[in-house]
């Protein structure tokens, strides 16, 4: 990005055309009921953001005023960090609120690079994170100004620079994420990293639990270490630049305490612009991220093809769908990763307190709760059976296989994954806690026999009535059906409640075999219900084929 | 008289007030290479979807190989192959896994499915990247794979929606060779296409749908004779040079009224 910021008349015209395009798209979206509903939701959410922005600004402004009055200007870092984290993390975690332009749509026009850069930058400048972050910074600035009016001009310059750094960093992160999400392998690695990141939040509780038992000096030492670690980062530098002008260090000039941190902050901004520029230039030059297989010399021999899995007892189409489902799962990094989540959670709960952590008072519940949690993790699979198939769903309707066979293949695959999960949870319980009693193990297994068939039958129905296309390996841009999500929670709540009731009732007998019997009767009913639902699946799928094909074939 | 492989009676499909297909009566005889043509939005894909069971007709009747489609859905599907709009591939399988999967869905045993998969991959020249996932294939490779999947079970009737769209000349040559083999062994091919040159070269019979209605049907010669008879003596009908045979494109334009573009001008193009 070099040269003057002024635009040629043609560039101004192009910028106007892009703005007009966005406006037209917005107006046209209001033609449908869904579009108007979307607008109403956005207004509602927008008001919530305004409330959060103004409330946060008042709170942060008050806090800034207070820390300056108390003579603790170095604590401003504690106020700038939440702003920084929100500004950077919110757009990543809630991409639905962020406007991202598809570069291919713009690059076919004769845009200059400068204009392309500006448009890409502008797209992110109007999102809620920028608006709320800016409001919060204005609040802090006013707080500083009220407490120390003489510092206001300098604080405004620093905070404005901090805002620009945030804006450029957010755009830079998005540009690079888009690059990594453009290819399947990097996309899946990103998915796993994102998942790990989300999971790491689960460690906050155990960490707090660890430090709440430490002495005050120890905790203070940790605080000092954290404070030192954050200083070279943008929020720390912005805080230091302001603090340096408020409370000059004895023996140090304003240049070292205030100007140097500010220059370092500027350096961050320049580095982020450079990285953003590097990425956007590559896009502008038309980099090729195609993953199409290249052509090699043709082979003369017939290729060696491994036959499909031989699963005795299963009809060909059921076995084929079973194999296909497991192959799909094995190629979805994030989905595979969910397999270890129950174990991870067991470990988290184990470390969240002394003795046996959260399960200290009810160790017998570890295995059943772990199994129930495993079932929740399969919601995406079992309640949206065809989500990952996309336009391939058409094939199921074109093939001579009955829909009940297809559903059975999918259900068996999901049940197999669940069985592996339950086994892992059982082993985890044995290793991290203590082996569950025979009674608890049998009751849990019988409970699964009751819950699983009903859950799968319900999942099949929702998969047909409320399908939603899933792009494997992509996070943040999936549009799940809200109806399905709410219904799955309701159904699981009811099933787990009934299971808990039966467990409580059966424990009154104190006999493992009696417990098993109490669960097996409803399990038989559940299996009958599953068979009943499966017998009707063919007709239901046929009646809803258009809805299924159009919803799953469409790319959002 | 030979009973038709594909026949429809008053086939109609409505989407709300819009009649996408209306009272279509098709007859495709065994062994015909049938091209189903029409302008954009004429109802080609909708008709093909109904013929393959992907879309329910509003009214009307469909018979494939003498069987009523609605009451013999599974039996009919066993005997047909389909390349629908969007190709219906499973992106996260490799080419061989996909063909194996399709073969078994059509009831082939393990060994037969694997043997045919190998032959088809070789014939379609898809052996270069055995570990590549379908989602990473180029568009042409995906088209070839979709056609391979449609023929793996040896169907008697093949339905293809725009098989040559977005396909280069080399891949198109492979697809044409495959289709001609199918016809040679007695299969019937029903395809929709915008590429009239290919239809003219490959197809023995043609049907033209316009605004949801079947406006012409027959062999190329029959269509040509019909158009020439209708336009004889009309001053504006001279799409072709006198004495020369009308091409399919000229016949098509005369039937659907597309020749009006000749008279249109764009001011800035001079």
HADDOCK unambig.tbl for C-alpha pairs under 7 A between the chains (distance, minus, plus):
assign (segid A and resid 291 and name CA) (segid B and resid 136 and name CA) 5.22 0.50 0.50
assign (segid A and resid 292 and name CA) (segid B and resid 136 and name CA) 4.89 0.50 0.50
assign (segid A and resid 292 and name CA) (segid B and resid 137 and name CA) 4.84 0.50 0.50
assign (segid A and resid 292 and name CA) (segid B and resid 138 and name CA) 4.98 0.50 0.50
assign (segid A and resid 293 and name CA) (segid B and resid 129 and name CA) 6.47 0.50 0.50
assign (segid A and resid 293 and name CA) (segid B and resid 132 and name CA) 6.93 0.50 0.50
assign (segid A and resid 293 and name CA) (segid B and resid 136 and name CA) 6.51 0.50 0.50
assign (segid A and resid 293 and name CA) (segid B and resid 137 and name CA) 5.72 0.50 0.50
assign (segid A and resid 293 and name CA) (segid B and resid 138 and name CA) 6.83 0.50 0.50
assign (segid A and resid 295 and name CA) (segid B and resid 128 and name CA) 6.42 0.50 0.50
assign (segid A and resid 296 and name CA) (segid B and resid 128 and name CA) 5.69 0.50 0.50
assign (segid A and resid 298 and name CA) (segid B and resid 128 and name CA) 6.65 0.50 0.50
assign (segid A and resid 302 and name CA) (segid B and resid 118 and name CA) 5.90 0.50 0.50
assign (segid A and resid 302 and name CA) (segid B and resid 119 and name CA) 6.42 0.50 0.50
assign (segid A and resid 302 and name CA) (segid B and resid 122 and name CA) 5.90 0.50 0.50
assign (segid A and resid 303 and name CA) (segid B and resid 118 and name CA) 5.50 0.50 0.50
assign (segid A and resid 303 and name CA) (segid B and resid 122 and name CA) 6.85 0.50 0.50
assign (segid A and resid 303 and name CA) (segid B and resid 127 and name CA) 6.48 0.50 0.50
assign (segid A and resid 304 and name CA) (segid B and resid 118 and name CA) 6.68 0.50 0.50
assign (segid A and resid 305 and name CA) (segid B and resid 96 and name CA) 6.54 0.50 0.50
assign (segid A and resid 305 and name CA) (segid B and resid 114 and name CA) 5.85 0.50 0.50
assign (segid A and resid 305 and name CA) (segid B and resid 118 and name CA) 5.82 0.50 0.50
assign (segid A and resid 306 and name CA) (segid B and resid 114 and name CA) 6.47 0.50 0.50
assign (segid A and resid 307 and name CA) (segid B and resid 100 and name CA) 6.87 0.50 0.50
assign (segid A and resid 307 and name CA) (segid B and resid 110 and name CA) 5.62 0.50 0.50
assign (segid A and resid 307 and name CA) (segid B and resid 111 and name CA) 6.42 0.50 0.50
assign (segid A and resid 307 and name CA) (segid B and resid 114 and name CA) 4.97 0.50 0.50
assign (segid A and resid 308 and name CA) (segid B and resid 100 and name CA) 6.28 0.50 0.50
assign (segid A and resid 308 and name CA) (segid B and resid 110 and name CA) 6.23 0.50 0.50
assign (segid A and resid 316 and name CA) (segid B and resid 104 and name CA) 5.57 0.50 0.50
assign (segid A and resid 316 and name CA) (segid B and resid 105 and name CA) 6.51 0.50 0.50
assign (segid A and resid 316 and name CA) (segid B and resid 107 and name CA) 6.25 0.50 0.50
assign (segid A and resid 317 and name CA) (segid B and resid 104 and name CA) 5.83 0.50 0.50
assign (segid A and resid 317 and name CA) (segid B and resid 105 and name CA) 4.46 0.50 0.50
assign (segid A and resid 320 and name CA) (segid B and resid 101 and name CA) 5.49 0.50 0.50
assign (segid A and resid 320 and name CA) (segid B and resid 104 and name CA) 6.19 0.50 0.50
assign (segid A and resid 320 and name CA) (segid B and resid 105 and name CA) 6.59 0.50 0.50
assign (segid A and resid 328 and name CA) (segid B and resid 92 and name CA) 5.94 0.50 0.50
assign (segid A and resid 389 and name CA) (segid B and resid 90 and name CA) 6.17 0.50 0.50
assign (segid A and resid 391 and name CA) (segid B and resid 86 and name CA) 6.54 0.50 0.50
assign (segid A and resid 391 and name CA) (segid B and resid 88 and name CA) 4.93 0.50 0.50
assign (segid A and resid 391 and name CA) (segid B and resid 89 and name CA) 6.77 0.50 0.50
assign (segid A and resid 392 and name CA) (segid B and resid 88 and name CA) 3.82 0.50 0.50
assign (segid A and resid 392 and name CA) (segid B and resid 89 and name CA) 4.66 0.50 0.50
assign (segid A and resid 392 and name CA) (segid B and resid 90 and name CA) 5.16 0.50 0.50
assign (segid A and resid 393 and name CA) (segid B and resid 88 and name CA) 6.56 0.50 0.50
assign (segid A and resid 394 and name CA) (segid B and resid 88 and name CA) 5.47 0.50 0.50
assign (segid A and resid 395 and name CA) (segid B and resid 88 and name CA) 5.44 0.50 0.50
assign (segid A and resid 397 and name CA) (segid B and resid 54 and name CA) 6.08 0.50 0.50
assign (segid A and resid 398 and name CA) (segid B and resid 52 and name CA) 6.50 0.50 0.50
assign (segid A and resid 398 and name CA) (segid B and resid 53 and name CA) 6.62 0.50 0.50
assign (segid A and resid 398 and name CA) (segid B and resid 54 and name CA) 6.53 0.50 0.50
assign (segid A and resid 398 and name CA) (segid B and resid 77 and name CA) 6.47 0.50 0.50
assign (segid A and resid 398 and name CA) (segid B and resid 82 and name CA) 6.88 0.50 0.50
assign (segid A and resid 399 and name CA) (segid B and resid 77 and name CA) 5.88 0.50 0.50
assign (segid A and resid 399 and name CA) (segid B and resid 105 and name CA) 6.78 0.50 0.50
assign (segid A and resid 399 and name CA) (segid B and resid 106 and name CA) 6.60 0.50 0.50
assign (segid A and resid 400 and name CA) (segid B and resid 74 and name CA) 4.73 0.50 0.50
assign (segid A and resid 400 and name CA) (segid B and resid 75 and name CA) 6.96 0.50 0.50
assign (segid A and resid 400 and name CA) (segid B and resid 77 and name CA) 4.88 0.50 0.50
assign (segid A and resid 400 and name CA) (segid B and resid 78 and name CA) 5.10 0.50 0.50
assign (segid A and resid 400 and name CA) (segid B and resid 106 and name CA) 6.27 0.50 0.50
assign (segid A and resid 401 and name CA) (segid B and resid 105 and name CA) 6.16 0.50 0.50
assign (segid A and resid 545 and name CA) (segid B and resid 54 and name CA) 6.97 0.50 0.50
assign (segid A and resid 546 and name CA) (segid B and resid 55 and name CA) 6.37 0.50 0.50
